[in-house]
């Protein structure tokens, strides 16, 4: 109730971003992620940053907590995935704080199929509306591989394999051997293995949707060549094989 009161604006004191963030994050810490993400629906607008009462970064933290909700009766993961998909165009695929850490090179295989499909679409939507660059392409490759690696469902592996196969030609032209992002160090050979599992989904509607996303990724990935961002923080986007060797020798970062 105290957390909720922080989110209730009055005529004299509208809800501040700090109050909204405090209330929502307090709810997630008190194991009320479903309530937190439900409140986020009204606080995180999909229209513009100016009309949102919480920042993108706060919203992603709340969504991340909801995706980690493991109760069989909770709707938190589904609401979180829907909300992430709605707002994906506002997010930057190269910003770690703009993507839930629970699915950043990882995955949540226990959620229902609809939740998975919403997360797939959110990832593609965010990627396609982010500026094309090698940085973004590398992040996408690792995130897709994380889904393929962690989900045992052959239909999921087949669909993700189709998407990975779409970006393989450009990745090979860039001559990278390793992709370090988040908790994952993925090799080009592993990506080829995932792409080899590409399989058309038996549901024709879903198969056509995946085909559409595959074609979009083909065009987008082609625009990533020879575009490398050196902005502040870009060093953490990912790392090639020589740096991976140094990191492995250090043990941990």
DRENPA-3360 file (N, C-alpha, C; in nm, 2 decimals, always signed):
BEGIN
1 = XXXXXXXX = +0.08/-0.12/+0.00/+0.00/+0.00/+0.00/+0.09/+0.13/+0.00 ~ +0.20/+0.12/+0.08/+0.29/+0.24/+0.08/+0.35/+0.26/-0.06 ~ +0.39/+0.15/-0.12/+0.45/+0.16/-0.26/+0.35/+0.21/-0.36 ~ +0.22/+0.17/-0.34/+0.12/+0.22/-0.43/+0.09/+0.36/-0.41 ~ +0.10/+0.41/-0.29/+0.08/+0.55/-0.26/+0.18/+0.64/-0.33 ~ +0.30/+0.59/-0.35/+0.40/+0.67/-0.42/+0.36/+0.69/-0.57 ~ +0.27/+0.61/-0.62/+0.24/+0.61/-0.76/+0.10/+0.69/-0.78 ~ +0.04/+0.73/-0.68/-0.09/+0.80/-0.69/-0.07/+0.95/-0.69;
9 = XXXXXXXX = -0.08/+1.01/-0.81/-0.07/+1.15/-0.82/-0.19/+1.23/-0.76 ~ -0.16/+1.35/-0.71/-0.27/+1.44/-0.67/-0.26/+1.57/-0.75 ~ -0.36/+1.65/-0.73/-0.36/+1.78/-0.80/-0.24/+1.86/-0.77 ~ -0.20/+1.86/-0.64/-0.09/+1.94/-0.59/+0.05/+1.88/-0.61 ~ +0.05/+1.74/-0.62/+0.18/+1.68/-0.63/+0.17/+1.56/-0.73 ~ +0.20/+1.59/-0.85/+0.20/+1.48/-0.95/+0.31/+1.38/-0.92 ~ +0.29/+1.26/-0.97/+0.39/+1.15/-0.95/+0.53/+1.19/-1.02 ~ +0.63/+1.19/-0.94/+0.77/+1.22/-1.00/+0.83/+1.09/-1.05;
17 = XXXXXXXX = +0.92/+1.09/-1.14/+0.99/+0.97/-1.19/+1.06/+0.90/-1.08 ~ +1.11/+0.97/-0.98/+1.18/+0.91/-0.87/+1.08/+0.83/-0.78 ~ +0.97/+0.89/-0.75/+0.87/+0.82/-0.67/+0.81/+0.70/-0.74 ~ +0.79/+0.72/-0.87/+0.73/+0.60/-0.95/+0.84/+0.49/-0.95 ~ +0.96/+0.52/-0.97/+1.07/+0.42/-0.97/+1.08/+0.35/-0.84 ~ +1.07/+0.43/-0.73/+1.08/+0.37/-0.60/+0.97/+0.28/-0.57 ~ +0.85/+0.32/-0.60/+0.73/+0.24/-0.58/+0.73/+0.11/-0.65 ~ +0.76/+0.12/-0.78/+0.76/+0.00/-0.87/+0.87/-0.10/-0.82;
25 = XXXXXXXX = +0.99/-0.05/-0.80/+1.10/-0.14/-0.76/+1.08/-0.20/-0.62 ~ +1.02/-0.12/-0.54/+0.99/-0.17/-0.40/+0.89/-0.29/-0.41 ~ +0.80/-0.28/-0.50/+0.70/-0.39/-0.52/+0.77/-0.52/-0.57 ~ +0.87/-0.50/-0.66/+0.94/-0.62/-0.72/+1.02/-0.68/-0.61 ~ +1.08/-0.61/-0.52/+1.16/-0.66/-0.41/+1.07/-0.73/-0.30 ~ +0.94/-0.69/-0.30/+0.85/-0.75/-0.20/+0.77/-0.87/-0.27 ~ +0.82/-0.92/-0.38/+0.76/-1.03/-0.45/+0.62/-1.00/-0.50 ~ +0.60/-0.88/-0.55/+0.48/-0.83/-0.61/+0.51/-0.79/-0.75;
33 = XXXXXXXX = +0.58/-0.87/-0.83/+0.62/-0.83/-0.96/+0.50/-0.82/-1.05 ~ +0.40/-0.90/-1.03/+0.28/-0.89/-1.12/+0.21/-0.76/-1.10 ~ +0.19/-0.71/-0.98/+0.13/-0.58/-0.95/+0.22/-0.47/-1.01 ~ +0.35/-0.48/-0.99/+0.44/-0.38/-1.04/+0.43/-0.36/-1.19 ~ +0.43/-0.47/-1.26/+0.43/-0.46/-1.41/+0.29/-0.42/-1.46 ~ +0.19/-0.46/-1.38/+0.05/-0.41/-1.42/+0.04/-0.26/-1.40 ~ +0.10/-0.20/-1.30/+0.10/-0.06/-1.28/+0.19/+0.01/-1.39 ~ +0.29/-0.06/-1.43/+0.38/+0.00/-1.53/+0.31/+0.02/-1.66;
41 = XXXXXXXX = +0.20/-0.06/-1.69/+0.13/-0.04/-1.81/+0.08/+0.11/-1.83 ~ +0.04/+0.17/-1.72/-0.01/+0.31/-1.72/+0.10/+0.41/-1.71 ~ +0.21/+0.37/-1.65/+0.32/+0.46/-1.62/+0.42/+0.47/-1.74 ~ +0.44/+0.37/-1.81/+0.54/+0.37/-1.92/+0.47/+0.38/-2.05 ~ +0.46/+0.50/-2.10/+0.38/+0.52/-2.23/+0.46/+0.47/-2.35 ~ +0.39/+0.42/-2.45/+0.46/+0.38/-2.57/+0.45/+0.50/-2.68 ~ +0.41/+0.62/-2.64/+0.41/+0.73/-2.73/+0.53/+0.81/-2.73 ~ +0.58/+0.86/-2.62/+0.70/+0.94/-2.62/+0.75/+0.94/-2.48;
49 = XXXXXXXX = +0.88/+0.97/-2.47/+0.95/+0.98/-2.34/+0.89/+1.08/-2.25 ~ +0.84/+1.19/-2.31/+0.79/+1.30/-2.23/+0.66/+1.27/-2.16 ~ +0.58/+1.18/-2.22/+0.45/+1.14/-2.16/+0.47/+1.02/-2.06 ~ +0.59/+0.97/-2.05/+0.61/+0.85/-1.96/+0.64/+0.91/-1.82 ~ +0.59/+0.84/-1.72/+0.62/+0.88/-1.58/+0.74/+0.80/-1.52 ~ +0.79/+0.70/-1.60/+0.91/+0.63/-1.56/+1.01/+0.63/-1.67 ~ +1.13/+0.61/-1.64/+1.23/+0.61/-1.75/+1.23/+0.47/-1.81 ~ +1.29/+0.46/-1.93/+1.30/+0.33/-2.00/+1.38/+0.23/-1.91;
57 = XXXXXXXX = +1.49/+0.29/-1.85/+1.57/+0.20/-1.76/+1.50/+0.14/-1.65 ~ +1.41/+0.22/-1.58/+1.33/+0.17/-1.47/+1.23/+0.07/-1.52 ~ +1.17/+0.10/-1.63/+1.07/+0.01/-1.69/+1.13/-0.13/-1.72 ~ +1.25/-0.13/-1.77/+1.32/-0.26/-1.81/+1.36/-0.33/-1.68 ~ +1.39/-0.27/-1.57/+1.42/-0.34/-1.45/+1.30/-0.40/-1.39 ~ +1.18/-0.34/-1.40/+1.06/-0.39/-1.36/+1.02/-0.51/-1.44 ~ +1.03/-0.50/-1.57/+1.00/-0.61/-1.67/+1.10/-0.73/-1.64 ~ +1.22/-0.70/-1.61/+1.32/-0.81/-1.58/+1.27/-0.89/-1.46;
65 = XXXXXXXX = +1.23/-0.82/-1.36/+1.18/-0.88/-1.24/+1.06/-0.97/-1.26 ~ +0.97/-0.92/-1.35/+0.85/-0.99/-1.38/+0.88/-1.11/-1.47 ~ +0.98/-1.11/-1.55/+1.01/-1.22/-1.64/+1.07/-1.33/-1.55 ~ +1.13/-1.30/-1.44/+1.19/-1.40/-1.35/+1.09/-1.46/-1.26 ~ +0.97/-1.41/-1.26/+0.86/-1.46/-1.17/+0.83/-1.61/-1.21 ~ +0.85/-1.70/-1.12/+0.84/-1.84/-1.16/+0.71/-1.91/-1.11 ~ +0.61/-1.83/-1.06/+0.49/-1.89/-1.01/+0.41/-1.93/-1.14 ~ +0.35/-2.05/-1.13/+0.27/-2.11/-1.24/+0.14/-2.03/-1.26;
73 = XXXXXXXX = +0.10/-1.96/-1.16/-0.03/-1.89/-1.17/-0.01/-1.74/-1.20 ~ +0.11/-1.70/-1.21/+0.14/-1.55/-1.23/+0.13/-1.51/-1.38 ~ +0.06/-1.40/-1.40/+0.06/-1.34/-1.54/+0.17/-1.24/-1.56 ~ +0.26/-1.23/-1.46/+0.36/-1.13/-1.47/+0.45/-1.14/-1.60 ~ +0.50/-1.26/-1.63/+0.58/-1.27/-1.75/+0.51/-1.23/-1.88 ~ +0.38/-1.27/-1.89/+0.31/-1.23/-2.01/+0.29/-1.08/-2.02 ~ +0.25/-1.02/-1.91/+0.23/-0.88/-1.91/+0.36/-0.81/-1.94 ~ +0.47/-0.85/-1.89/+0.60/-0.79/-1.91/+0.64/-0.80/-2.06;
81 = XXXXXXXX = +0.62/-0.92/-2.12/+0.65/-0.94/-2.26/+0.57/-0.85/-2.35 ~ +0.44/-0.84/-2.32/+0.35/-0.75/-2.40/+0.40/-0.61/-2.39 ~ +0.43/-0.56/-2.27/+0.47/-0.43/-2.25/+0.60/-0.40/-2.32 ~ +0.70/-0.49/-2.31/+0.83/-0.48/-2.37/+0.81/-0.47/-2.52 ~ +0.72/-0.55/-2.58/+0.70/-0.54/-2.72/+0.63/-0.41/-2.77 ~ +0.54/-0.36/-2.69/+0.48/-0.23/-2.72/+0.58/-0.12/-2.73 ~ +0.67/-0.12/-2.64/+0.77/-0.01/-2.63/+0.90/-0.03/-2.69 ~ +0.92/-0.14/-2.76/+1.05/-0.18/-2.81/+1.11/-0.08/-2.90;
89 = XXXXXXXX = +1.03/+0.00/-2.97/+1.09/+0.09/-3.07/+1.16/+0.21/-3.00 ~ +1.13/+0.23/-2.87/+1.20/+0.33/-2.80/+1.34/+0.29/-2.74 ~ +1.37/+0.16/-2.75/+1.49/+0.11/-2.68/+1.60/+0.10/-2.78 ~ +1.72/+0.11/-2.73/+1.85/+0.10/-2.80/+1.91/-0.04/-2.78 ~ +1.93/-0.11/-2.89/+1.98/-0.25/-2.87/+2.12/-0.25/-2.82 ~ +2.19/-0.14/-2.83/+2.33/-0.14/-2.78/+2.34/-0.09/-2.63 ~ +2.23/-0.06/-2.57/+2.23/-0.01/-2.43/+2.19/-0.13/-2.34 ~ +2.28/-0.17/-2.25/+2.25/-0.28/-2.17/+2.13/-0.26/-2.08;
97 = XXXXXXXX = +2.11/-0.13/-2.04/+2.00/-0.10/-1.95/+1.86/-0.09/-2.02 ~ +1.87/-0.11/-2.16/+1.74/-0.11/-2.24/+1.69/-0.25/-2.27 ~ +1.75/-0.36/-2.21/+1.71/-0.49/-2.24/+1.72/-0.58/-2.11 ~ +1.61/-0.65/-2.07/+1.62/-0.73/-1.95/+1.73/-0.82/-1.94 ~ +1.80/-0.83/-1.83/+1.92/-0.91/-1.82/+1.88/-1.06/-1.82 ~ +1.76/-1.09/-1.78/+1.72/-1.23/-1.78/+1.71/-1.29/-1.92 ~ +1.71/-1.21/-2.02/+1.70/-1.26/-2.16/+1.81/-1.20/-2.24 ~ +1.92/-1.15/-2.18/+2.03/-1.09/-2.25/+2.14/-1.20/-2.26;
105 = XXXXXXXX = +2.14/-1.28/-2.36/+2.23/-1.39/-2.37/+2.18/-1.51/-2.29 ~ +2.07/-1.49/-2.22/+2.01/-1.60/-2.14/+1.86/-1.62/-2.20 ~ +1.78/-1.69/-2.13/+1.65/-1.71/-2.18/+1.56/-1.76/-2.06 ~ +1.43/-1.75/-2.08/+1.33/-1.80/-1.98/+1.24/-1.91/-2.04 ~ +1.30/-2.03/-2.06/+1.23/-2.13/-2.13/+1.10/-2.18/-2.07 ~ +1.08/-2.15/-1.94/+0.96/-2.20/-1.87/+0.83/-2.12/-1.90 ~ +0.84/-2.00/-1.97/+0.72/-1.92/-1.99/+0.64/-1.98/-2.10 ~ +0.51/-1.94/-2.11/+0.42/-1.99/-2.21/+0.46/-1.95/-2.35;
113 = XXXXXXXX = +0.41/-2.02/-2.46/+0.45/-1.99/-2.60/+0.42/-1.84/-2.64 ~ +0.30/-1.79/-2.59/+0.27/-1.65/-2.63/+0.37/-1.55/-2.58 ~ +0.41/-1.57/-2.45/+0.52/-1.49/-2.39/+0.64/-1.49/-2.47 ~ +0.68/-1.62/-2.51/+0.81/-1.63/-2.59/+0.80/-1.55/-2.72 ~ +0.68/-1.57/-2.79/+0.67/-1.50/-2.92/+0.67/-1.35/-2.91 ~ +0.61/-1.30/-2.80/+0.62/-1.15/-2.77/+0.76/-1.11/-2.75 ~ +0.84/-1.19/-2.68/+0.98/-1.15/-2.65/+1.06/-1.16/-2.78 ~ +1.03/-1.26/-2.87/+1.10/-1.26/-3.00/+1.08/-1.13/-3.07;
121 = XXXXXXXX = +0.95/-1.10/-3.08/+0.91/-0.98/-3.16/+0.97/-0.85/-3.10 ~ +0.97/-0.84/-2.97/+1.03/-0.73/-2.90/+1.18/-0.71/-2.94 ~ +1.25/-0.82/-2.94/+1.39/-0.82/-2.97/+1.41/-0.77/-3.12 ~ +1.33/-0.83/-3.21/+1.35/-0.79/-3.35/+1.30/-0.64/-3.37 ~ +1.20/-0.60/-3.31/+1.14/-0.47/-3.32/+1.25/-0.37/-3.27 ~ +1.31/-0.39/-3.15/+1.41/-0.31/-3.09/+1.53/-0.30/-3.19 ~ +1.57/-0.41/-3.24/+1.69/-0.42/-3.32/+1.67/-0.34/-3.45 ~ +1.55/-0.36/-3.51/+1.52/-0.30/-3.64/+1.51/-0.15/-3.63;
129 = XXXXXXXX = +1.47/-0.10/-3.52/+1.45/+0.05/-3.50/+1.58/+0.11/-3.44 ~ +1.67/+0.03/-3.40/+1.80/+0.09/-3.35/+1.88/+0.11/-3.48 ~ +1.98/+0.20/-3.47/+2.06/+0.23/-3.58/+2.15/+0.11/-3.62 ~ +2.15/+0.08/-3.74/+2.23/-0.04/-3.79/+2.37/-0.02/-3.77 ~ +2.44/-0.11/-3.71/+2.58/-0.11/-3.68/+2.64/-0.24/-3.65 ~ +2.77/-0.26/-3.65/+2.82/-0.39/-3.62/+2.80/-0.42/-3.47 ~ +2.80/-0.31/-3.39/+2.77/-0.33/-3.24/+2.64/-0.39/-3.22 ~ +2.53/-0.34/-3.29/+2.40/-0.39/-3.28/+2.38/-0.53/-3.33;
137 = XXXXXXXX = +2.45/-0.56/-3.44/+2.45/-0.69/-3.50/+2.51/-0.80/-3.41 ~ +2.62/-0.76/-3.35/+2.68/-0.86/-3.26/+2.59/-0.89/-3.14 ~ +2.53/-0.78/-3.08/+2.44/-0.80/-2.97/+2.32/-0.89/-3.01 ~ +2.26/-0.87/-3.13/+2.15/-0.95/-3.17/+2.20/-1.10/-3.19 ~ +2.31/-1.12/-3.24/+2.36/-1.26/-3.26/+2.37/-1.33/-3.13 ~ +2.42/-1.27/-3.03/+2.43/-1.34/-2.90/+2.30/-1.36/-2.83 ~ +2.21/-1.26/-2.85/+2.08/-1.27/-2.79/+2.00/-1.39/-2.85 ~ +2.00/-1.39/-2.98/+1.94/-1.50/-3.05/+1.99/-1.64/-3.02;
145 = XXXXXXXX = +2.13/-1.64/-3.01/+2.19/-1.77/-2.97/+2.15/-1.81/-2.83 ~ +2.14/-1.72/-2.74/+2.10/-1.75/-2.60/+1.96/-1.82/-2.60 ~ +1.87/-1.77/-2.69/+1.74/-1.83/-2.69/+1.75/-1.97/-2.75 ~ +1.82/-1.98/-2.86/+1.84/-2.12/-2.92/+1.90/-2.22/-2.83 ~ +2.00/-2.17/-2.76/+2.08/-2.26/-2.67/+2.00/-2.31/-2.55 ~ +1.92/-2.22/-2.49/+1.85/-2.24/-2.36/+1.72/-2.30/-2.37 ~ +1.65/-2.30/-2.49/+1.52/-2.35/-2.51/+1.52/-2.49/-2.57 ~ +1.46/-2.59/-2.51/+1.47/-2.73/-2.56/+1.36/-2.76/-2.66;
153 = XXXXXXXX = +1.27/-2.67/-2.68/+1.16/-2.69/-2.77/+1.21/-2.69/-2.92 ~ +1.20/-2.80/-2.99/+1.25/-2.80/-3.13/+1.19/-2.69/-3.22 ~ +1.06/-2.66/-3.20/+1.00/-2.55/-3.28/+1.06/-2.42/-3.25 ~ +1.09/-2.39/-3.13/+1.16/-2.27/-3.09/+1.30/-2.26/-3.16 ~ +1.37/-2.37/-3.14/+1.51/-2.38/-3.20/+1.50/-2.36/-3.36 ~ +1.40/-2.42/-3.42/+1.38/-2.41/-3.56/+1.36/-2.26/-3.60 ~ +1.27/-2.19/-3.53/+1.23/-2.05/-3.57/+1.35/-1.96/-3.54 ~ +1.42/-1.98/-3.43/+1.54/-1.90/-3.40/+1.65/-1.93/-3.50;
161 = XXXXXXXX = +1.67/-2.05/-3.54/+1.76/-2.09/-3.64/+1.74/-2.02/-3.77 ~ +1.61/-2.00/-3.81/+1.58/-1.93/-3.93/+1.63/-1.78/-3.92 ~ +1.61/-1.72/-3.80/+1.66/-1.58/-3.78/+1.81/-1.57/-3.78 ~ +1.87/-1.66/-3.72/+2.02/-1.66/-3.71/+2.08/-1.68/-3.85 ~ +2.02/-1.77/-3.93/+2.06/-1.80/-4.07/+2.06/-1.67/-4.15 ~ +1.96/-1.58/-4.12/+1.94/-1.46/-4.20/+2.06/-1.36/-4.18 ~ +2.12/-1.37/-4.06/+2.23/-1.27/-4.04/+2.37/-1.33/-4.06 ~ +2.38/-1.47/-4.07/+2.51/-1.53/-4.09/+2.59/-1.48/-4.20;
169 = XXXXXXXX = +2.54/-1.45/-4.32/+2.62/-1.41/-4.43/+2.70/-1.28/-4.40 ~ +2.64/-1.18/-4.33/+2.70/-1.06/-4.30/+2.80/-1.08/-4.18 ~ +2.77/-1.17/-4.09/+2.86/-1.20/-3.98/+2.99/-1.26/-4.04 ~ +2.98/-1.35/-4.13/+3.09/-1.41/-4.19/+3.18/-1.31/-4.27 ~ +3.11/-1.21/-4.33/+3.19/-1.11/-4.41/+3.27/-1.02/-4.31 ~ +3.22/-1.01/-4.19/+3.29/-0.92/-4.09/+3.41/-0.99/-4.03 ~ +3.42/-1.12/-4.05/+3.54/-1.20/-4.01/+3.56/-1.21/-3.85 ~ +3.45/-1.19/-3.78/+3.46/-1.21/-3.63/+3.46/-1.36/-3.60;
177 = XXXXXXXX = +3.53/-1.40/-3.50/+3.53/-1.54/-3.46/+3.45/-1.56/-3.33 ~ +3.45/-1.46/-3.24/+3.39/-1.47/-3.11/+3.30/-1.35/-3.09 ~ +3.19/-1.37/-3.01/+3.10/-1.26/-2.98/+3.08/-1.27/-2.83 ~ +3.13/-1.17/-2.76/+3.12/-1.16/-2.61/+3.01/-1.06/-2.58 ~ +2.91/-1.10/-2.51/+2.80/-1.00/-2.48/+2.73/-1.06/-2.35 ~ +2.71/-0.97/-2.25/+2.65/-1.01/-2.13/+2.73/-1.13/-2.07 ~ +2.66/-1.24/-2.04/+2.72/-1.36/-1.98/+2.78/-1.46/-2.08 ~ +2.76/-1.43/-2.21/+2.78/-1.53/-2.32/+2.91/-1.50/-2.40;
185 = XXXXXXXX = +2.98/-1.60/-2.43/+3.09/-1.59/-2.53/+3.05/-1.69/-2.64 ~ +3.00/-1.64/-2.75/+2.95/-1.73/-2.85/+3.05/-1.73/-2.97 ~ +3.08/-1.84/-3.03/+3.17/-1.85/-3.14/+3.09/-1.85/-3.27 ~ +3.16/-1.82/-3.38/+3.10/-1.83/-3.51/+3.05/-1.97/-3.54 ~ +3.13/-2.07/-3.50/+3.09/-2.21/-3.53/+2.96/-2.24/-3.45 ~ +2.94/-2.19/-3.33/+2.82/-2.22/-3.26/+2.70/-2.15/-3.33 ~ +2.72/-2.03/-3.38/+2.61/-1.97/-3.46/+2.58/-2.05/-3.58 ~ +2.68/-2.10/-3.65/+2.65/-2.18/-3.77/+2.57/-2.31/-3.73;
193 = XXXXXXXX = +2.60/-2.37/-3.62/+2.53/-2.49/-3.57/+2.38/-2.45/-3.55 ~ +2.36/-2.34/-3.48/+2.22/-2.29/-3.46/+2.15/-2.27/-3.59 ~ +2.22/-2.20/-3.69/+2.16/-2.17/-3.82/+2.12/-2.30/-3.89 ~ +2.20/-2.41/-3.87/+2.17/-2.53/-3.94/+2.05/-2.60/-3.89 ~ +2.00/-2.56/-3.77/+1.87/-2.61/-3.72/+1.75/-2.54/-3.77 ~ +1.77/-2.44/-3.86/+1.65/-2.37/-3.91/+1.55/-2.46/-3.97 ~ +1.43/-2.44/-3.93/+1.32/-2.52/-3.98/+1.19/-2.45/-3.98 ~ +1.11/-2.46/-4.09/+0.99/-2.39/-4.10/+0.89/-2.45/-4.00;
201 = XXXXXXXX = +0.82/-2.36/-3.93/+0.72/-2.40/-3.83/+0.60/-2.47/-3.89 ~ +0.55/-2.57/-3.83/+0.44/-2.64/-3.88/+0.31/-2.56/-3.89 ~ +0.30/-2.46/-3.80/+0.19/-2.36/-3.80/+0.22/-2.26/-3.91 ~ +0.14/-2.27/-4.02/+0.17/-2.18/-4.14/+0.17/-2.04/-4.11 ~ +0.07/-1.99/-4.02/+0.07/-1.85/-3.98/+0.20/-1.81/-3.92 ~ +0.24/-1.88/-3.82/+0.37/-1.85/-3.75/+0.48/-1.86/-3.85 ~ +0.48/-1.95/-3.93/+0.59/-1.97/-4.03/+0.60/-1.84/-4.12 ~ +0.49/-1.79/-4.16/+0.49/-1.67/-4.25/+0.54/-1.55/-4.17;
209 = XXXXXXXX = +0.50/-1.54/-4.04/+0.55/-1.43/-3.96/+0.70/-1.44/-3.94 ~ +0.75/-1.56/-3.92/+0.90/-1.57/-3.91/+0.97/-1.54/-4.04 ~ +0.91/-1.58/-4.15/+0.97/-1.55/-4.28/+0.98/-1.40/-4.30 ~ +0.87/-1.33/-4.26/+0.87/-1.18/-4.27/+0.99/-1.12/-4.19 ~ +1.00/-1.17/-4.06/+1.11/-1.11/-3.98/+1.25/-1.15/-4.03 ~ +1.26/-1.27/-4.09/+1.39/-1.31/-4.15/+1.43/-1.22/-4.27 ~ +1.33/-1.18/-4.35/+1.36/-1.09/-4.46/+1.40/-0.95/-4.41 ~ +1.33/-0.91/-4.31/+1.37/-0.78/-4.25/+1.51/-0.78/-4.20;
217 = XXXXXXXX = +1.54/-0.88/-4.13/+1.68/-0.89/-4.07/+1.79/-0.90/-4.18 ~ +1.76/-0.97/-4.29/+1.85/-0.97/-4.40/+1.89/-0.83/-4.45 ~ +1.79/-0.75/-4.47/+1.81/-0.61/-4.52/+1.88/-0.53/-4.41 ~ +1.84/-0.54/-4.29/+1.89/-0.46/-4.18/+2.04/-0.50/-4.15 ~ +2.07/-0.63/-4.15/+2.21/-0.67/-4.13/+2.30/-0.63/-4.23 ~ +2.25/-0.62/-4.36/+2.34/-0.57/-4.47/+2.38/-0.43/-4.45 ~ +2.29/-0.35/-4.38/+2.33/-0.21/-4.36/+2.42/-0.19/-4.24 ~ +2.45/-0.30/-4.17/+2.54/-0.29/-4.05/+2.69/-0.29/-4.09;
225 = XXXXXXXX = +2.72/-0.34/-4.21/+2.86/-0.35/-4.25/+2.93/-0.22/-4.25 ~ +3.06/-0.22/-4.20/+3.14/-0.10/-4.20/+3.09/+0.02/-4.12 ~ +3.00/-0.01/-4.02/+2.95/+0.09/-3.93/+2.98/+0.04/-3.79 ~ +3.08/+0.10/-3.73/+3.12/+0.06/-3.60/+3.12/+0.18/-3.51 ~ +3.05/+0.18/-3.40/+3.04/+0.29/-3.31/+3.15/+0.29/-3.21 ~ +3.21/+0.40/-3.19/+3.32/+0.42/-3.09/+3.27/+0.50/-2.97 ~ +3.14/+0.52/-2.95/+3.09/+0.61/-2.85/+3.13/+0.56/-2.71 ~ +3.11/+0.64/-2.61/+3.14/+0.60/-2.47/+3.06/+0.48/-2.44;
233 = XXXXXXXX = +3.12/+0.37/-2.38/+3.06/+0.25/-2.35/+3.06/+0.14/-2.45 ~ +3.10/+0.18/-2.57/+3.10/+0.08/-2.68/+3.19/-0.03/-2.66 ~ +3.30/-0.01/-2.58/+3.39/-0.12/-2.55/+3.31/-0.24/-2.48 ~ +3.21/-0.21/-2.41/+3.13/-0.31/-2.34/+3.03/-0.38/-2.43 ~ +3.00/-0.33/-2.55/+2.90/-0.39/-2.63/+2.93/-0.54/-2.66 ~ +3.05/-0.57/-2.70/+3.10/-0.70/-2.73/+3.25/-0.70/-2.75 ~ +3.30/-0.81/-2.77/+3.45/-0.82/-2.79/+3.49/-0.93/-2.88 ~ +3.59/-0.91/-2.96/+3.64/-1.01/-3.06/+3.73/-1.11/-2.99;
241 = XXXXXXXX = +3.78/-1.20/-3.07/+3.85/-1.32/-3.02/+3.98/-1.28/-2.94 ~ +4.06/-1.18/-2.98/+4.18/-1.15/-2.91/+4.15/-1.10/-2.77 ~ +4.04/-1.02/-2.76/+4.01/-0.97/-2.62/+3.95/-1.08/-2.54 ~ +3.87/-1.17/-2.60/+3.81/-1.28/-2.53/+3.92/-1.37/-2.46 ~ +4.03/-1.39/-2.53/+4.14/-1.47/-2.48/+4.20/-1.40/-2.35 ~ +4.21/-1.27/-2.36/+4.26/-1.19/-2.24/+4.17/-1.20/-2.13 ~ +4.04/-1.19/-2.15/+3.94/-1.20/-2.05/+3.94/-1.33/-1.98 ~ +3.95/-1.44/-2.07/+3.95/-1.57/-2.01/+4.07/-1.60/-1.92;
249 = XXXXX = +4.18/-1.54/-1.96/+4.30/-1.55/-1.88/+4.29/-1.48/-1.75 ~ +4.21/-1.38/-1.75/+4.20/-1.30/-1.62/+4.10/-1.37/-1.53 ~ +4.02/-1.46/-1.58/+3.93/-1.54/-1.50/+3.79/-1.48/-1.49 ~ +3.78/-1.35/-1.45/+3.65/-1.29/-1.44/+3.67/-1.14/-1.46 ~ +3.56/-1.07/-1.49/+3.56/-0.93/-1.52/+3.48/-0.86/-1.42;
% end
